[in-house]
């Protein structure tokens, strides 16, 4: 239960296929192999345009240029094996590549800090994926070297969307409202403490802060195999580009 509770607090991640031009009429065998490649190229190109539109809808250059982001709020948690609501609070602080994640709950409290070189978790031997590499923060990296945008995997239920993969291989599948280009939600999966965690989020409400449209209220589901966790996040304070003392990322604090 301890690990399951911690796993919910990830705040809440294919390169373009190439197709050479041919001057001769392809053989039947060529058609079999090149048609899927062309389809993949077209799908990835469309995903790239959708990612650019979503990036613009959420702030564009302002989203790209933010230096710091602080999000604080509440989270209510229920589990398939334990339906009682477990209330808690969360705080996410991002400054460039540095971050600090804090969780306070009657059931379990934890913090994880990355100072730009090392990661520290308050629980020895246990750490979450970097919060700057999955979920909403990754949208700000559209167009950055090392971050690839591709079509959603074949068989995805929600067709309007795209996948962003970080240089380390973390990926997020984003789903888009085609009328507004705003994100409707996102999916991701990652390994944590030897098990695969699959997560899915649906965004209910946004807040515009300094020109950046940020998820303010969303519900996230975490599938841990033997247990499913549901969490309802609500941001109560969002600050952009506030000065954050560097010692806030001191691993000893």
LINDA-V193983 format. One record per pair of residues at least 12 apart in sequence whose C-alpha atoms are under 8 Angstrom apart, sorted by sequence separation. I is the first residue (numbers start at 1). J is the second residue. D is the distance in Angstrom with one decimal. If there is no record, write none. Layout:
BEGIN
I_J_D + I_J_D
END
This chain:
BEGIN
75_87_6.0 + 76_88_6.2 + 90_102_5.7 + 91_103_6.7 + 100_112_5.8 + 101_113_6.4 + 110_122_5.7 + 150_162_5.9 + 151_163_5.9 + 161_173_7.1 + 162_174_5.5 + 174_186_4.4 + 187_199_5.6 + 188_200_6.7 + 203_215_6.5 + 204_216_7.8 + 205_217_5.0 + 219_231_5.7 + 220_232_6.4 + 74_87_7.4 + 75_88_5.2 + 90_103_4.7 + 100_113_4.4 + 110_123_7.0 + 149_162_6.8 + 150_163_5.2 + 161_174_5.4 + 162_175_6.8 + 173_186_5.3 + 174_187_6.6 + 187_200_4.4 + 203_216_8.0 + 204_217_5.5 + 205_218_6.9 + 219_232_4.5 + 220_233_7.8 + 74_88_5.8 + 75_89_5.6 + 89_103_6.0 + 90_104_6.5 + 99_113_5.8 + 100_114_6.5 + 149_163_5.6 + 150_164_6.6 + 161_175_4.3 + 172_186_6.5 + 173_187_5.1 + 186_200_5.9 + 187_201_6.3 + 203_217_6.3 + 204_218_5.2 + 218_232_6.1 + 219_233_6.1 + 19_34_7.6 + 74_89_4.2 + 75_90_7.0 + 88_103_7.3 + 89_104_5.4 + 98_113_7.7 + 99_114_5.3 + 112_127_7.2 + 148_163_8.0 + 149_164_4.7 + 160_175_5.8 + 161_176_5.4 + 172_187_5.8 + 173_188_6.2 + 185_200_7.4 + 186_201_5.3 + 203_218_4.3 + 204_219_7.7 + 217_232_7.6 + 218_233_5.5 + 73_89_5.7 + 74_90_6.0 + 88_104_5.7 + 89_105_6.6 + 98_114_5.3 + 99_115_7.0 + 112_128_7.8 + 148_164_5.6 + 149_165_6.7 + 159_175_7.7 + 160_176_5.7 + 172_188_4.9 + 185_201_5.1 + 186_202_6.9 + 202_218_5.6 + 203_219_6.6 + 217_233_5.7 + 218_234_6.8 + 72_89_7.5 + 73_90_5.6 + 88_105_4.4 + 97_114_7.9 + 98_115_5.1 + 147_164_6.5 + 148_165_5.3 + 158_175_6.8 + 160_177_7.5 + 171_188_6.3 + 172_189_7.9 + 185_202_4.3 + 201_218_6.8 + 202_219_5.4 + 216_233_7.9 + 217_234_4.5 + 19_37_6.5 + 72_90_5.7 + 73_91_6.6 + 87_105_6.6 + 88_106_7.0 + 97_115_8.0 + 98_116_5.2 + 147_165_5.6 + 148_166_6.9 + 160_178_7.1 + 171_189_7.6 + 184_202_6.0 + 185_203_5.3 + 201_219_5.6 + 202_220_6.4 + 216_234_5.9 + 217_235_6.3 + 18_37_7.4 + 19_38_6.4 + 72_91_4.3 + 86_105_7.7 + 87_106_7.5 + 97_116_6.0 + 147_166_4.8 + 184_203_5.4 + 201_220_4.1 + 216_235_5.1 + 17_37_6.8 + 71_91_5.7 + 72_92_6.4 + 86_106_7.6 + 146_166_6.5 + 147_167_5.9 + 170_190_7.3 + 183_203_7.4 + 184_204_7.8 + 200_220_5.6 + 201_221_6.3 + 216_236_7.8 + 70_91_7.3 + 71_92_5.2 + 86_107_7.3 + 146_167_5.0 + 152_173_6.6 + 199_220_6.9 + 200_221_5.2 + 19_41_7.3 + 70_92_5.7 + 71_93_6.6 + 142_164_8.0 + 199_221_5.5 + 200_222_6.7 + 17_40_6.2 + 18_41_6.5 + 69_92_7.9 + 70_93_4.5 + 199_222_4.4 + 16_40_7.9 + 17_41_5.0 + 69_93_5.8 + 70_94_6.4 + 198_222_5.8 + 199_223_6.2 + 16_41_6.2 + 68_93_7.4 + 69_94_5.1 + 139_164_7.8 + 197_222_6.7 + 198_223_5.2 + 68_94_5.4 + 69_95_6.7 + 138_164_7.4 + 197_223_5.9 + 198_224_6.9 + 17_44_7.4 + 68_95_4.4 + 197_224_5.2 + 16_44_5.8 + 67_95_5.9 + 68_96_6.6 + 138_166_8.0 + 196_224_6.9 + 197_225_7.7 + 16_45_7.3 + 67_96_5.9 + 195_224_7.6 + 196_225_7.9 + 209_238_7.3 + 209_239_7.2 + 210_240_6.8 + 209_240_6.9 + 99_131_7.5 + 99_132_7.7 + 133_166_6.3 + 138_172_8.0 + 97_132_7.0 + 134_170_6.6 + 133_170_6.4 + 134_171_6.5 + 135_172_6.1 + 94_132_7.8 + 133_171_7.8 + 134_172_5.9 + 135_186_6.9 + 135_187_8.0 + 135_188_7.8 + 134_188_7.6 + 129_190_7.7 + 129_192_7.8 + 128_192_6.8 + 127_192_7.5 + 126_193_6.7 + 64_140_5.1 + 63_140_5.7 + 64_141_6.9 + 60_140_7.9 + 9_90_7.9 + 11_92_7.6 + 55_139_6.3 + 55_140_6.8 + 55_142_7.0 + 51_139_8.0 + 52_142_7.0 + 51_142_7.1 + 9_103_7.5 + 51_149_7.5 + 48_149_5.9 + 5_107_7.9 + 6_108_7.5 + 47_149_6.9 + 48_150_6.6 + 5_108_7.1 + 47_150_5.8 + 48_151_7.9 + 6_110_7.5 + 47_151_5.1 + 44_149_7.3 + 45_150_7.6 + 46_151_7.5 + 47_152_7.9 + 2_108_7.0 + 44_150_4.7 + 45_151_8.0 + 43_150_7.7 + 44_151_4.7 + 43_151_5.6 + 51_161_7.7 + 40_151_7.9 + 50_161_6.9 + 51_162_6.5 + 50_162_7.1 + 47_161_6.6 + 48_162_7.4 + 47_162_5.1 + 47_163_7.8 + 10_128_6.9 + 10_129_7.8 + 12_131_7.4 + 11_131_6.2 + 13_133_6.5 + 7_128_7.3 + 10_131_6.6 + 13_134_4.4 + 12_134_7.0 + 13_135_5.9 + 54_176_7.3 + 11_134_7.9 + 12_135_5.1 + 57_180_7.4 + 11_135_6.8 + 12_136_6.9 + 57_181_5.9 + 58_182_6.7 + 13_138_7.0 + 57_182_5.9 + 54_181_4.9 + 53_181_6.0 + 54_182_5.6 + 54_183_6.8 + 50_181_7.7 + 120_251_6.0 + 16_148_7.9 + 119_251_7.7 + 15_148_5.5 + 16_149_7.5 + 14_148_6.3 + 15_149_6.7 + 16_150_6.4 + 115_249_5.3 + 14_149_7.0 + 15_150_6.4 + 114_249_6.7 + 115_250_6.7 + 14_150_5.7 + 113_249_6.3 + 115_251_7.1 + 113_250_7.8 + 114_251_7.5 + 113_251_6.3 + 81_227_6.7 + 80_227_6.1 + 81_228_7.9 + 62_210_8.0 + 63_211_7.9 + 79_227_7.1 + 80_228_5.3 + 62_211_6.5 + 63_212_5.8 + 79_228_5.8 + 80_229_6.4 + 95_244_7.6 + 100_249_6.6 + 13_163_7.0 + 62_212_6.4 + 79_229_4.4 + 99_249_7.0 + 13_164_5.6 + 14_165_7.5 + 78_229_6.0 + 79_230_6.1 + 98_249_7.2 + 13_165_5.6 + 59_211_5.7 + 60_212_8.0 + 77_229_7.1 + 78_230_5.3 + 13_166_7.0 + 59_212_4.4 + 77_230_5.7 + 78_231_6.5 + 58_212_5.6 + 59_213_6.2 + 77_231_4.4 + 58_213_4.6 + 76_231_5.6 + 77_232_6.5 + 57_213_7.6 + 58_214_7.1 + 75_231_6.4 + 76_232_5.2 + 13_170_5.1 + 75_232_5.4 + 76_233_6.8 + 13_171_2.7 + 75_233_4.5 + 13_172_2.3 + 74_233_6.0 + 75_234_6.3 + 13_173_6.0 + 73_233_7.3 + 74_234_5.4 + 73_234_5.6 + 74_235_6.5 + 73_235_4.2 + 74_236_7.4 + 72_235_5.6 + 73_236_4.7 + 71_235_6.4 + 72_236_5.9 + 73_237_6.5 + 71_236_7.7 + 72_237_5.2 + 71_237_5.8 + 72_238_6.6 + 70_237_7.7 + 71_238_4.6 + 70_238_5.6 + 71_239_6.7 + 69_238_7.3 + 70_239_5.1 + 69_239_5.8 + 70_240_6.6 + 69_240_4.8 + 68_240_5.7 + 69_241_6.2 + 67_240_7.6 + 68_241_4.5 + 69_242_7.5 + 13_187_7.6 + 66_240_6.9 + 67_241_5.4 + 68_242_6.4 + 13_188_5.6 + 66_241_6.2 + 68_243_7.5 + 13_189_7.9 + 68_244_7.6 + 12_201_7.9 + 12_220_7.9 + 8_222_6.5 + 7_222_7.9 + 4_224_7.5 + 8_229_7.1 + 8_231_7.1 + 4_229_7.8
END
